[in-house]
Amino acid sequence: MLIVIGGKMLAAQWVHVPVHWSLGVVGLVLAASIGASLLLPRREASADRYNVKKSHTEELP
């Protein structure tokens, strides 16, 4: 999203992009990222993925 806004700012000297187009692109990127986060399954926590113990107090006598 920052790339789109930054690109618009950099190109503003040569190309006029209407505000509603840039807001539409930002909205689409935001909606796509929200949809992807809802549809894709969650990954395991990194400690569980590598079989790392979360607490070292279990090993103490």
N, C-alpha and C positions, 0 to 999 in steps of 0.2 A: 504494500500500500504506500509506503514511504517512497518507493521507487517511482510510482506513478505521479505522486504529488511533486517530488523533486524534479522529475523529467518535465512536468508541465511548467514548473518555475524556470528551469533552465531554457526551455524552448519558447518561453513567452516572448522573447525578443524577436523571434522569426515567425512563429506560428501562433495564431489565436485559437485557443481551444475554449469553447463555451463552458461556462460554469456547470450547467446541468449535465454535460457529458462527463466532466471530471468527477462530479458527485455520483453519477451513475456508475462509473467504473469503480470508484471506492466502495459504493454500496454492493456491487456485484462481488468484489473481492471479499468483502466482509461476510456477505451471505454465503459464499462458497466455503469460506473457512469455517463458519459456524456449522454448515451442513456436513462438511467433512468430519468435523470433530464429533458430531452426533451419530454419524453413520459408521465410522470406522471403529473397530474394537480397540479398547485400551490395551496398552502394553503393560507387561509386568513391571513392578518396581525394580530398579536397577540392583538393589541388594538381593532380591529374590532371584533375579535372572542369573547372577553369577554365584549363587549359593554362598553368599557372604553372610556371616552372622551379624545381626543387627546390634547385639549387645554383647560386650565382652565379659559382663559380670557373671554370665552363666558358667564360665570356665574357672572362676575363683573357687577355692575350697571353702 
